[in-house]
Amino acid sequence: MRTAASIKSRPLRATLHLSALRHNLAIARQHAPNSRILAVIKANAYGHGMLRAARALETADGFAVLNLSEAIHLRESGFRQFILLLEGIFSADELPELARHQIGCVIHATWQADAILDAGLAPEIPVWLKLNTGMNRLGLQVGDFESVLGRLQNAGARLTLMTHFSRADEPGGTCAQLARFEGMTSALALPRSMANSAALLSAPTTHADWVRPGIMLYGASPLDAPKYLNLLKPAMTLSSEIISIQSIQAGETVGYGDTFIAPCEMRVGTVACGYADGYPRHAPSGTPVLVYPQGAGRGCKADKSATTTLGGQRTRLIGRVSMDMLSVDLTNLPDARIGSPVTLWGQGLPVEEVAQAAGTISYELLCALAARVPVVEDEDG
Ligand SMILES: *Cc1c(COP(=O)(O)O)cnc(C)c1O
């Protein structure tokens, strides 16, 4: 008798490539050999699963998350590395827990400094004092910086100084903020941190004591330059299968709203993946999709070399993405059939390309992976 778990069901999967996470961390180390690495695993590790990512990235020097609950979950799961709350506390009530679990916090506003001083916890909690050098989102203004720094130092705080770049992904995009940060901090003998993934890869002058890579660890390039596409390995492959094929005549339409009108006789494949899975509904006709007509691809463990690139053929999304399905053009893939594997993004089809076609960024697609999508861990792929 078959158990429910062994019955083949909806074919959509997110395969998480743990060795790709390790590879991408190694690339970060190679680029910033003299800096410590704070692996950013906020937003459920950009959709990859916080604990899973932390385990794969355990040789990082620290982890950055958003919420106290996430930090405590990491501690209770046995992680002893440095942990930083990227936006610090949201209320003074959180401070005793930070001290108890030895969790560091960003201080980006004077009220947070007041709270930690009032609680008498400045020596207990590692503090990353954040300066606003031009992004104008979080961070102390120049005018407040020296007094806050002085009060924290007098209270015995263990300090690191940080800032965040608004356009590190553009050539020369770190220069102005770097100069401002240097001007405010270079005379101080304190550890410093500036670089996100884009600055880590392209602006070595920003590396300082700690780098803070996020997106690159997940194998998506923060920079447009093609050389970074080959350097990093995708940590997530979203894959499914063709579950229906329709042959249509010129003039017939595909999907809701009839937005796609066939210019000629066409073969249309229906793929089990929709916006309720995290695929962007605003992806237009033409967004790339990879189909494996010969059935290699996902789940073919016997011949791993064949799974990722051999036989995968690019085609395009057509019509509107629906909640559970999307349509692809199979007109030029006569061997594609029901059950043919499909890659939505990941190995063989960079998520950056799908994001660009959909008018968004890889970050948003990865983070939006829906909880209903089954996850498979791939140790060595
Ligand atoms: C999210 C975040 C990062 C990581 O950015 P990537 O572009 O994903 O590398 C670094 N620093 C701060 C403060 C962040 O919020």
The ligand as an SDF file (V2000), in Angstrom:
LIG
                    3D

 15 15  0  0  0  0  0  0  0  0999 V2000
   19.9700   43.5940    3.7720 C   0  0  0  0  0  0  0  0  0  0  0  0
   21.1840   44.3130    4.2250 C   0  0  0  0  0  0  0  0  0  0  0  0
   22.4580   43.9390    3.7430 C   0  0  0  0  0  0  0  0  0  0  0  0
   22.6680   42.9090    2.6570 C   0  0  0  0  0  0  0  0  0  0  0  0
   22.4270   43.5000    1.3920 O   0  0  0  0  0  0  0  0  0  0  0  0
   22.6600   42.6840    0.0210 P   0  0  0  0  0  0  0  0  0  0  0  0
   22.4230   43.7000   -1.0240 O   0  0  0  0  0  0  0  0  0  0  0  0
   21.6250   41.6150    0.0100 O   0  0  0  0  0  0  0  0  0  0  0  0
   24.0280   42.1530    0.0780 O   0  0  0  0  0  0  0  0  0  0  0  0
   23.5570   44.5670    4.2830 C   0  0  0  0  0  0  0  0  0  0  0  0
   23.4180   45.5260    5.2390 N   0  0  0  0  0  0  0  0  0  0  0  0
   22.2110   45.9210    5.6900 C   0  0  0  0  0  0  0  0  0  0  0  0
   22.1280   46.9860    6.7130 C   0  0  0  0  0  0  0  0  0  0  0  0
   21.0550   45.3260    5.1980 C   0  0  0  0  0  0  0  0  0  0  0  0
   19.8590   45.7290    5.6570 O   0  0  0  0  0  0  0  0  0  0  0  0
  1  2  1  0
  2  3  1  0
  2 14  2  0
  3  4  1  0
  3 10  2  0
  4  5  1  0
  5  6  1  0
  6  7  2  0
  6  8  1  0
  6  9  1  0
 10 11  1  0
 11 12  2  0
 12 13  1  0
 12 14  1  0
 14 15  1  0
M  END
$$$$
